[in-house]
Amino acid sequence: MGLIVLRTAIIFIALLVVMRLMGKRQIGEMQPFELVITLLIAELACIPMADTSIPLLYGAVSILTIFLLHQVMLIVDLKCKPFKAVLGGKPSVVINRSGIDITQLKKNNLDVSDLIESLRGAGYFSFDDVDYALYEANGNFSAMPKQDKETEDSPSIPLVILEEGKYNQANLEKIHLSEQFFDEILHRQNIKKRRSVFILTLDGSGKVYMQNYGEIYRSFRIALPEGTAW
């Protein structure tokens, strides 16, 4: 038992020193390759701590090797700009002045609900509240608010009504409106096919955000039936 405690203490000190030498970015916002290195170090540290038949030196050498590889990758990351994008990735602009960039959204394996969650986390509740929004290479979400945005109070947050050509039945039931009601709105907007709509949201003030595949988004207001509220 005492041997295991001693081996664990040695590995712990070695890990603490290595992580400290890797710098603040390793502890905070990690690039993809740094996350992989961190996971490897954790796995390598567990083996000699749990199995006393493995020489402690083996674990220490493995951790030191990973540390040296990290330093090499870090130098490449800082000095070689073309390889930097390959190694760590690059930011993906998912919202621009034209609306949602569907290609970038799909490229990052994200859907509208993921984007809405990120927007709310940044303090925005409607897609047209921002001019630009992007996911950084390390996964963080950043948004630039619309400069000419008029301040307005909405009685409720926007709900997704139509996504990728399909109605959200749960939200329709919540606001007590039918598919036919929104089909009429699409008809007035000269939208012939429902499946051509990528996203349509509605808030409690009657403001609609709609974007078709391959088109710039449009924002307009509709008259809600009396008593409609959520």
C-alpha atoms as a printed R data frame, in Angstrom:
    type eleno elety resid chain resno       x      y       z
1   ATOM     1    CA   MET     A     1   0.000  0.000   0.000
2   ATOM     2    CA   GLY     A     2   2.799  2.405   0.918
3   ATOM     3    CA   LEU     A     3   4.502  1.702  -2.425
4   ATOM     4    CA   ILE     A     4   1.355  2.640  -4.353
5   ATOM     5    CA   VAL     A     5   1.022  5.871  -2.374
6   ATOM     6    CA   LEU     A     6   4.652  6.741  -3.112
7   ATOM     7    CA   ARG     A     7   4.339  5.940  -6.833
8   ATOM     8    CA   THR     A     8   1.142  7.978  -7.052
9   ATOM     9    CA   ALA     A     9   2.797 10.943  -5.359
10  ATOM    10    CA   ILE     A    10   5.763 10.810  -7.753
11  ATOM    11    CA   ILE     A    11   3.526 10.626 -10.832
12  ATOM    12    CA   PHE     A    12   1.374 13.448  -9.454
13  ATOM    13    CA   ILE     A    13   4.389 15.713  -9.000
14  ATOM    14    CA   ALA     A    14   5.683 14.816 -12.469
15  ATOM    15    CA   LEU     A    15   2.292 15.614 -14.022
16  ATOM    16    CA   LEU     A    16   2.052 18.886 -12.123
17  ATOM    17    CA   VAL     A    17   5.462 19.974 -13.383
18  ATOM    18    CA   VAL     A    18   4.736 18.947 -16.988
19  ATOM    19    CA   MET     A    19   1.342 20.665 -17.093
20  ATOM    20    CA   ARG     A    20   2.886 23.800 -15.611
21  ATOM    21    CA   LEU     A    21   5.627 23.796 -18.249
22  ATOM    22    CA   MET     A    22   3.047 23.464 -21.014
23  ATOM    23    CA   GLY     A    23   1.769 26.949 -20.204
24  ATOM    24    CA   LYS     A    24  -1.508 28.639 -19.372
25  ATOM    25    CA   ARG     A    25  -3.207 27.805 -22.652
26  ATOM    26    CA   GLN     A    26  -2.923 24.108 -21.864
27  ATOM    27    CA   ILE     A    27  -4.874 24.700 -18.656
28  ATOM    28    CA   GLY     A    28  -7.391 27.099 -20.217
29  ATOM    29    CA   GLU     A    29  -8.436 27.163 -23.875
30  ATOM    30    CA   MET     A    30  -6.931 24.138 -25.598
31  ATOM    31    CA   GLN     A    31  -6.425 23.484 -29.277
32  ATOM    32    CA   PRO     A    32  -7.520 20.031 -30.526
33  ATOM    33    CA   PHE     A    33  -3.989 18.589 -30.487
34  ATOM    34    CA   GLU     A    34  -3.490 19.831 -26.925
35  ATOM    35    CA   LEU     A    35  -6.656 18.067 -25.811
36  ATOM    36    CA   VAL     A    36  -5.353 14.829 -27.338
37  ATOM    37    CA   ILE     A    37  -2.023 15.262 -25.531
38  ATOM    38    CA   THR     A    38  -3.760 15.940 -22.222
39  ATOM    39    CA   LEU     A    39  -5.850 12.773 -22.548
40  ATOM    40    CA   LEU     A    40  -2.759 10.738 -23.410
41  ATOM    41    CA   ILE     A    41  -0.862 12.052 -20.404
42  ATOM    42    CA   ALA     A    42  -3.759 11.194 -18.095
43  ATOM    43    CA   GLU     A    43  -3.893  7.655 -19.466
44  ATOM    44    CA   LEU     A    44  -0.125  7.144 -19.252
45  ATOM    45    CA   ALA     A    45  -0.091  8.399 -15.665
46  ATOM    46    CA   CYS     A    46  -2.770  5.926 -14.549
47  ATOM    47    CA   ILE     A    47  -0.939  2.798 -15.733
48  ATOM    48    CA   PRO     A    48   2.175  2.919 -13.496
49  ATOM    49    CA   MET     A    49   0.121  4.197 -10.540
50  ATOM    50    CA   ALA     A    50  -2.270  1.241 -10.621
51  ATOM    51    CA   ASP     A    51   0.111 -1.525 -11.745
52  ATOM    52    CA   THR     A    52   3.170 -1.927  -9.519
53  ATOM    53    CA   SER     A    53   4.655 -4.507 -11.907
54  ATOM    54    CA   ILE     A    54   5.364 -1.709 -14.392
55  ATOM    55    CA   PRO     A    55   8.551  0.206 -13.625
56  ATOM    56    CA   LEU     A    56   7.819  3.765 -12.596
57  ATOM    57    CA   LEU     A    57  10.489  4.970 -14.999
58  ATOM    58    CA   TYR     A    58   8.409  3.745 -17.949
59  ATOM    59    CA   GLY     A    59   5.557  6.064 -17.002
60  ATOM    60    CA   ALA     A    60   7.887  9.000 -16.403
61  ATOM    61    CA   VAL     A    61   9.647  8.507 -19.761
62  ATOM    62    CA   SER     A    62   6.305  8.279 -21.590
63  ATOM    63    CA   ILE     A    63   5.046 11.485 -19.994
64  ATOM    64    CA   LEU     A    64   8.330 13.252 -20.796
65  ATOM    65    CA   THR     A    65   8.104 12.074 -24.418
66  ATOM    66    CA   ILE     A    66   4.566 13.437 -24.725
67  ATOM    67    CA   PHE     A    67   5.776 16.728 -23.262
68  ATOM    68    CA   LEU     A    68   8.590 16.961 -25.832
69  ATOM    69    CA   LEU     A    69   6.145 16.175 -28.642
70  ATOM    70    CA   HIS     A    70   3.878 18.927 -27.316
71  ATOM    71    CA   GLN     A    71   6.746 21.417 -27.457
72  ATOM    72    CA   VAL     A    72   7.522 20.442 -31.062
73  ATOM    73    CA   MET     A    73   3.873 20.776 -32.067
74  ATOM    74    CA   LEU     A    74   3.661 24.112 -30.281
75  ATOM    75    CA   ILE     A    75   6.648 25.462 -32.216
76  ATOM    76    CA   VAL     A    76   5.063 24.316 -35.477
77  ATOM    77    CA   ASP     A    77   1.766 25.865 -34.391
78  ATOM    78    CA   LEU     A    78   3.429 29.229 -33.730
79  ATOM    79    CA   LYS     A    79   5.888 29.357 -36.621
80  ATOM    80    CA   CYS     A    80   4.127 27.652 -39.534
81  ATOM    81    CA   LYS     A    81   0.891 29.485 -40.323
82  ATOM    82    CA   PRO     A    82  -0.397 27.124 -43.078
83  ATOM    83    CA   PHE     A    83   0.136 24.109 -40.857
84  ATOM    84    CA   LYS     A    84  -1.471 25.931 -37.932
85  ATOM    85    CA   ALA     A    85  -4.890 25.749 -39.604
86  ATOM    86    CA   VAL     A    86  -4.411 22.036 -40.353
87  ATOM    87    CA   LEU     A    87  -3.202 21.280 -36.843
88  ATOM    88    CA   GLY     A    88  -5.595 23.354 -34.755
89  ATOM    89    CA   GLY     A    89  -8.405 24.179 -37.160
90  ATOM    90    CA   LYS     A    90  -9.748 27.638 -37.912
91  ATOM    91    CA   PRO     A    91 -12.788 29.698 -36.883
92  ATOM    92    CA   SER     A    92 -16.088 28.965 -38.606
93  ATOM    93    CA   VAL     A    93 -18.415 31.903 -39.280
94  ATOM    94    CA   VAL     A    94 -21.903 30.440 -38.849
95  ATOM    95    CA   ILE     A    95 -23.888 33.706 -39.027
96  ATOM    96    CA   ASN     A    96 -23.125 36.627 -41.331
97  ATOM    97    CA   ARG     A    97 -25.057 39.593 -42.711
98  ATOM    98    CA   SER     A    98 -26.910 37.252 -45.064
99  ATOM    99    CA   GLY     A    99 -28.114 35.034 -42.222
100 ATOM   100    CA   ILE     A   100 -27.110 31.537 -41.133
101 ATOM   101    CA   ASP     A   101 -24.296 29.917 -43.098
102 ATOM   102    CA   ILE     A   102 -25.820 26.477 -43.501
103 ATOM   103    CA   THR     A   103 -22.669 25.005 -45.054
104 ATOM   104    CA   GLN     A   104 -20.485 26.003 -42.102
105 ATOM   105    CA   LEU     A   105 -23.118 24.802 -39.654
106 ATOM   106    CA   LYS     A   106 -23.229 21.331 -41.221
107 ATOM   107    CA   LYS     A   107 -19.455 21.254 -41.630
108 ATOM   108    CA   ASN     A   108 -19.095 21.519 -37.858
109 ATOM   109    CA   ASN     A   109 -21.766 18.855 -37.219
110 ATOM   110    CA   LEU     A   110 -24.113 21.414 -35.659
111 ATOM   111    CA   ASP     A   111 -27.820 22.045 -36.068
112 ATOM   112    CA   VAL     A   112 -30.088 25.007 -35.399
113 ATOM   113    CA   SER     A   113 -30.751 24.008 -31.786
114 ATOM   114    CA   ASP     A   114 -26.991 24.027 -31.083
115 ATOM   115    CA   LEU     A   115 -26.710 27.482 -32.624
116 ATOM   116    CA   ILE     A   116 -29.683 28.804 -30.635
117 ATOM   117    CA   GLU     A   117 -28.163 27.477 -27.417
118 ATOM   118    CA   SER     A   118 -24.846 29.184 -28.180
119 ATOM   119    CA   LEU     A   119 -26.610 32.466 -28.998
120 ATOM   120    CA   ARG     A   120 -28.527 32.411 -25.732
121 ATOM   121    CA   GLY     A   121 -25.336 31.678 -23.848
122 ATOM   122    CA   ALA     A   122 -23.852 34.817 -25.428
123 ATOM   123    CA   GLY     A   123 -26.911 36.891 -24.440
124 ATOM   124    CA   TYR     A   124 -28.799 36.961 -27.759
125 ATOM   125    CA   PHE     A   125 -32.210 35.441 -28.433
126 ATOM   126    CA   SER     A   126 -32.827 36.080 -32.127
127 ATOM   127    CA   PHE     A   127 -30.686 35.314 -35.166
128 ATOM   128    CA   ASP     A   128 -31.012 38.886 -36.419
129 ATOM   129    CA   ASP     A   129 -29.669 40.303 -33.142
130 ATOM   130    CA   VAL     A   130 -26.130 39.734 -34.457
131 ATOM   131    CA   ASP     A   131 -24.258 40.640 -37.634
132 ATOM   132    CA   TYR     A   132 -21.698 37.885 -37.228
133 ATOM   133    CA   ALA     A   133 -21.296 34.798 -35.061
134 ATOM   134    CA   LEU     A   134 -18.550 32.221 -35.146
135 ATOM   135    CA   TYR     A   135 -17.127 29.194 -33.434
136 ATOM   136    CA   GLU     A   136 -13.441 29.551 -32.630
137 ATOM   137    CA   ALA     A   137 -10.979 26.739 -33.348
138 ATOM   138    CA   ASN     A   138 -11.101 25.741 -29.671
139 ATOM   139    CA   GLY     A   139 -14.931 25.535 -29.745
140 ATOM   140    CA   ASN     A   140 -15.707 28.852 -28.031
141 ATOM   141    CA   PHE     A   141 -18.613 30.869 -29.432
142 ATOM   142    CA   SER     A   142 -18.307 34.577 -30.258
143 ATOM   143    CA   ALA     A   143 -20.901 37.010 -31.619
144 ATOM   144    CA   MET     A   144 -20.870 40.595 -32.899
145 ATOM   145    CA   PRO     A   145 -24.156 42.408 -32.135
146 ATOM   146    CA   LYS     A   146 -25.988 44.189 -34.921
147 ATOM   147    CA   GLN     A   147 -24.905 47.835 -34.882
148 ATOM   148    CA   ASP     A   148 -28.159 49.355 -36.128
149 ATOM   149    CA   LYS     A   149 -30.377 47.096 -34.042
150 ATOM   150    CA   GLU     A   150 -33.425 48.893 -32.700
151 ATOM   151    CA   THR     A   151 -34.092 48.281 -29.037
152 ATOM   152    CA   GLU     A   152 -37.363 46.493 -28.655
153 ATOM   153    CA   ASP     A   153 -38.964 44.423 -25.955
154 ATOM   154    CA   SER     A   154 -40.534 41.134 -26.913
155 ATOM   155    CA   PRO     A   155 -43.004 39.448 -24.561
156 ATOM   156    CA   SER     A   156 -41.352 36.083 -25.222
157 ATOM   157    CA   ILE     A   157 -38.304 34.445 -26.751
158 ATOM   158    CA   PRO     A   158 -38.419 33.278 -30.383
159 ATOM   159    CA   LEU     A   159 -39.566 29.712 -30.963
160 ATOM   160    CA   VAL     A   160 -38.495 27.506 -33.861
161 ATOM   161    CA   ILE     A   161 -41.605 26.881 -35.943
162 ATOM   162    CA   LEU     A   162 -40.134 25.423 -39.115
163 ATOM   163    CA   GLU     A   163 -36.738 23.755 -39.375
164 ATOM   164    CA   GLU     A   164 -35.362 22.142 -42.525
165 ATOM   165    CA   GLY     A   165 -38.820 22.044 -44.059
166 ATOM   166    CA   LYS     A   166 -40.520 20.384 -41.072
167 ATOM   167    CA   TYR     A   167 -42.829 21.928 -38.504
168 ATOM   168    CA   ASN     A   168 -41.952 21.703 -34.836
169 ATOM   169    CA   GLN     A   169 -45.157 20.187 -33.503
170 ATOM   170    CA   ALA     A   170 -44.283 20.789 -29.844
171 ATOM   171    CA   ASN     A   171 -43.892 24.531 -30.442
172 ATOM   172    CA   LEU     A   172 -47.058 24.686 -32.546
173 ATOM   173    CA   GLU     A   173 -48.985 23.169 -29.664
174 ATOM   174    CA   LYS     A   174 -47.362 25.586 -27.228
175 ATOM   175    CA   ILE     A   175 -48.562 28.662 -29.137
176 ATOM   176    CA   HIS     A   176 -51.864 27.062 -30.237
177 ATOM   177    CA   LEU     A   177 -51.347 27.779 -33.929
178 ATOM   178    CA   SER     A   178 -51.723 25.361 -36.833
179 ATOM   179    CA   GLU     A   179 -49.572 24.408 -39.790
180 ATOM   180    CA   GLN     A   180 -52.172 26.008 -42.048
181 ATOM   181    CA   PHE     A   181 -51.641 29.356 -40.329
182 ATOM   182    CA   PHE     A   182 -47.961 29.305 -41.227
183 ATOM   183    CA   ASP     A   183 -48.596 27.829 -44.677
184 ATOM   184    CA   GLU     A   184 -50.583 30.994 -45.367
185 ATOM   185    CA   ILE     A   185 -47.626 33.102 -44.228
186 ATOM   186    CA   LEU     A   186 -45.321 31.172 -46.567
187 ATOM   187    CA   HIS     A   187 -47.801 31.717 -49.401
188 ATOM   188    CA   ARG     A   188 -47.849 35.483 -48.768
189 ATOM   189    CA   GLN     A   189 -44.042 35.437 -48.838
190 ATOM   190    CA   ASN     A   190 -44.130 33.676 -52.225
191 ATOM   191    CA   ILE     A   191 -42.720 30.458 -50.784
192 ATOM   192    CA   LYS     A   192 -44.161 27.647 -52.866
193 ATOM   193    CA   LYS     A   193 -42.593 24.666 -51.106
194 ATOM   194    CA   ARG     A   194 -42.317 24.247 -47.355
195 ATOM   195    CA   ARG     A   195 -39.137 22.171 -47.667
196 ATOM   196    CA   SER     A   196 -37.307 25.141 -49.190
197 ATOM   197    CA   VAL     A   197 -37.366 26.846 -45.764
198 ATOM   198    CA   PHE     A   198 -34.293 26.161 -43.638
199 ATOM   199    CA   ILE     A   199 -35.476 27.983 -40.523
200 ATOM   200    CA   LEU     A   200 -38.489 30.020 -39.416
201 ATOM   201    CA   THR     A   201 -38.847 31.441 -35.911
202 ATOM   202    CA   LEU     A   202 -41.584 33.516 -34.292
203 ATOM   203    CA   ASP     A   203 -41.559 35.609 -31.127
204 ATOM   204    CA   GLY     A   204 -44.421 36.925 -29.006
205 ATOM   205    CA   SER     A   205 -44.485 40.299 -30.740
206 ATOM   206    CA   GLY     A   206 -45.197 38.673 -34.104
207 ATOM   207    CA   LYS     A   207 -41.684 39.070 -35.515
208 ATOM   208    CA   VAL     A   208 -40.733 36.309 -37.921
209 ATOM   209    CA   TYR     A   209 -37.191 35.348 -38.876
210 ATOM   210    CA   MET     A   210 -37.098 33.194 -41.997
211 ATOM   211    CA   GLN     A   211 -34.309 31.913 -44.171
212 ATOM   212    CA   ASN     A   212 -34.601 29.717 -47.235
213 ATOM   213    CA   TYR     A   213 -31.877 27.456 -48.514
214 ATOM   214    CA   GLY     A   214 -29.439 29.482 -50.627
215 ATOM   215    CA   GLU     A   215 -31.113 32.818 -49.852
216 ATOM   216    CA   ILE     A   216 -30.565 35.825 -47.599
217 ATOM   217    CA   TYR     A   217 -32.709 35.796 -44.479
218 ATOM   218    CA   ARG     A   218 -35.796 37.978 -44.199
219 ATOM   219    CA   SER     A   219 -37.401 39.436 -41.094
220 ATOM   220    CA   PHE     A   220 -40.969 40.705 -40.938
221 ATOM   221    CA   ARG     A   221 -43.956 40.984 -38.635
222 ATOM   222    CA   ILE     A   222 -47.301 39.260 -38.690
223 ATOM   223    CA   ALA     A   223 -50.524 39.829 -36.793
224 ATOM   224    CA   LEU     A   224 -50.963 37.124 -34.197
225 ATOM   225    CA   PRO     A   225 -54.465 35.871 -33.405
226 ATOM   226    CA   GLU     A   226 -55.941 37.418 -30.290
227 ATOM   227    CA   GLY     A   227 -54.965 35.584 -27.144
228 ATOM   228    CA   THR     A   228 -51.831 34.050 -28.644
229 ATOM   229    CA   ALA     A   229 -49.117 34.190 -26.014
230 ATOM   230    CA   TRP     A   230 -46.305 32.094 -24.579
